[in-house]
């Protein structure tokens, strides 16, 4: 780290952050087929975005992440059409605590419209 300006790696011409990132060269609809990202830049996490997204934060058709959004999301906290998660919101879900539009299986599964009826 530079003692004068605080640059993390002043000897590198281009610095893209700490951690690991992989993007496949193959693209579909402008997104990489596979994007794996466990990277931080200035203490901000980078989001994995791709058809298959893997990372701490991920957005994709198929997402494997701690916080994920996708058609099929396998995550601790998920939002998706089909979510396999600890806590999530999905059309169909499997998880510990899941709010679903259609159906779900888990420890605590709540249909969204039933929750709205109880609130209003």
One Martini backbone bead per residue (centre of mass of N, CA, C, O) as a GRO file, in nm:
protein
  120
    1UNK     BB    1   0.098   0.035   0.021
    2UNK     BB    2   0.068   0.362  -0.005
    3UNK     BB    3   0.179   0.611   0.219
    4UNK     BB    4   0.041   0.865   0.068
    5UNK     BB    5  -0.247   0.754  -0.091
    6UNK     BB    6  -0.347   0.432  -0.042
    7UNK     BB    7  -0.277   0.247  -0.253
    8UNK     BB    8  -0.285  -0.091  -0.269
    9UNK     BB    9  -0.125  -0.125  -0.579
   10UNK     BB   10   0.100   0.081  -0.727
   11UNK     BB   11   0.262  -0.135  -0.918
   12UNK     BB   12  -0.008  -0.153  -1.062
   13UNK     BB   13  -0.177  -0.038  -1.332
   14UNK     BB   14  -0.414  -0.250  -1.272
   15UNK     BB   15  -0.684  -0.251  -1.029
   16UNK     BB   16  -0.955  -0.494  -0.930
   17UNK     BB   17  -0.885  -0.634  -0.664
   18UNK     BB   18  -0.972  -0.864  -0.433
   19UNK     BB   19  -0.947  -1.194  -0.533
   20UNK     BB   20  -1.184  -1.379  -0.735
   21UNK     BB   21  -1.211  -1.411  -1.106
   22UNK     BB   22  -1.448  -1.550  -1.355
   23UNK     BB   23  -1.482  -1.537  -1.718
   24UNK     BB   24  -1.630  -1.636  -1.978
   25UNK     BB   25  -1.620  -1.607  -2.326
   26UNK     BB   26  -1.889  -1.711  -2.334
   27UNK     BB   27  -2.196  -1.583  -2.470
   28UNK     BB   28  -2.535  -1.481  -2.357
   29UNK     BB   29  -2.702  -1.203  -2.394
   30UNK     BB   30  -2.424  -1.050  -2.286
   31UNK     BB   31  -2.349  -1.293  -2.104
   32UNK     BB   32  -2.182  -1.492  -1.929
   33UNK     BB   33  -2.199  -1.819  -1.879
   34UNK     BB   34  -1.962  -1.777  -1.660
   35UNK     BB   35  -1.959  -1.633  -1.317
   36UNK     BB   36  -1.690  -1.588  -1.092
   37UNK     BB   37  -1.720  -1.403  -0.767
   38UNK     BB   38  -1.459  -1.320  -0.510
   39UNK     BB   39  -1.469  -0.981  -0.483
   40UNK     BB   40  -1.281  -0.684  -0.386
   41UNK     BB   41  -1.333  -0.317  -0.386
   42UNK     BB   42  -1.302  -0.113  -0.149
   43UNK     BB   43  -1.495  -0.302   0.039
   44UNK     BB   44  -1.653  -0.407  -0.220
   45UNK     BB   45  -1.855  -0.616  -0.357
   46UNK     BB   46  -1.885  -0.826  -0.620
   47UNK     BB   47  -2.097  -0.920  -0.883
   48UNK     BB   48  -2.234  -1.198  -1.012
   49UNK     BB   49  -2.281  -1.209  -1.378
   50UNK     BB   50  -2.489  -1.464  -1.531
   51UNK     BB   51  -2.609  -1.750  -1.622
   52UNK     BB   52  -2.379  -1.848  -1.430
   53UNK     BB   53  -2.372  -1.765  -1.081
   54UNK     BB   54  -2.082  -1.718  -0.862
   55UNK     BB   55  -2.109  -1.604  -0.517
   56UNK     BB   56  -2.189  -1.391  -0.276
   57UNK     BB   57  -2.304  -1.230  -0.521
   58UNK     BB   58  -2.597  -1.307  -0.736
   59UNK     BB   59  -2.685  -1.294  -1.099
   60UNK     BB   60  -2.909  -1.529  -1.266
   61UNK     BB   61  -3.035  -1.806  -1.381
   62UNK     BB   62  -2.802  -1.950  -1.225
   63UNK     BB   63  -2.761  -1.944  -0.864
   64UNK     BB   64  -2.463  -1.930  -0.648
   65UNK     BB   65  -2.516  -1.795  -0.320
   66UNK     BB   66  -2.572  -1.598  -0.055
   67UNK     BB   67  -2.687  -1.369  -0.253
   68UNK     BB   68  -2.974  -1.442  -0.464
   69UNK     BB   69  -3.067  -1.407  -0.820
   70UNK     BB   70  -3.305  -1.628  -0.989
   71UNK     BB   71  -3.457  -1.878  -1.139
   72UNK     BB   72  -3.221  -2.044  -0.999
   73UNK     BB   73  -3.172  -2.055  -0.642
   74UNK     BB   74  -2.873  -2.105  -0.448
   75UNK     BB   75  -2.919  -1.984  -0.115
   76UNK     BB   76  -2.945  -1.813   0.171
   77UNK     BB   77  -3.052  -1.561   0.002
   78UNK     BB   78  -3.356  -1.560  -0.196
   79UNK     BB   79  -3.457  -1.484  -0.545
   80UNK     BB   80  -3.712  -1.676  -0.722
   81UNK     BB   81  -3.866  -1.920  -0.887
   82UNK     BB   82  -3.641  -2.123  -0.773
   83UNK     BB   83  -3.578  -2.189  -0.426
   84UNK     BB   84  -3.280  -2.272  -0.242
   85UNK     BB   85  -3.300  -2.199   0.109
   86UNK     BB   86  -3.320  -2.024   0.402
   87UNK     BB   87  -3.411  -1.738   0.275
   88UNK     BB   88  -3.720  -1.660   0.085
   89UNK     BB   89  -3.841  -1.566  -0.252
   90UNK     BB   90  -4.096  -1.751  -0.437
   91UNK     BB   91  -4.273  -1.952  -0.629
   92UNK     BB   92  -4.073  -2.190  -0.558
   93UNK     BB   93  -3.982  -2.358  -0.242
   94UNK     BB   94  -3.679  -2.444  -0.047
   95UNK     BB   95  -3.678  -2.404   0.314
   96UNK     BB   96  -3.683  -2.250   0.614
   97UNK     BB   97  -3.772  -1.951   0.498
   98UNK     BB   98  -4.070  -1.911   0.294
   99UNK     BB   99  -4.199  -1.716   0.030
  100UNK     BB  100  -4.484  -1.793  -0.175
  101UNK     BB  101  -4.686  -1.823  -0.470
  102UNK     BB  102  -4.735  -2.137  -0.484
  103UNK     BB  103  -4.499  -2.344  -0.356
  104UNK     BB  104  -4.372  -2.525  -0.057
  105UNK     BB  105  -4.080  -2.636   0.134
  106UNK     BB  106  -4.049  -2.642   0.498
  107UNK     BB  107  -4.042  -2.502   0.798
  108UNK     BB  108  -4.136  -2.202   0.681
  109UNK     BB  109  -4.434  -2.160   0.492
  110UNK     BB  110  -4.554  -1.876   0.295
  111UNK     BB  111  -4.811  -1.743   0.148
  112UNK     BB  112  -4.837  -1.433   0.027
  113UNK     BB  113  -5.153  -1.389   0.025
  114UNK     BB  114  -5.194  -1.470   0.324
  115UNK     BB  115  -5.019  -1.247   0.445
  116UNK     BB  116  -5.179  -1.008   0.324
  117UNK     BB  117  -5.451  -1.077   0.458
  118UNK     BB  118  -5.347  -1.048   0.754
  119UNK     BB  119  -5.255  -0.744   0.727
  120UNK     BB  120  -5.548  -0.640   0.578
   0.00000   0.00000   0.00000
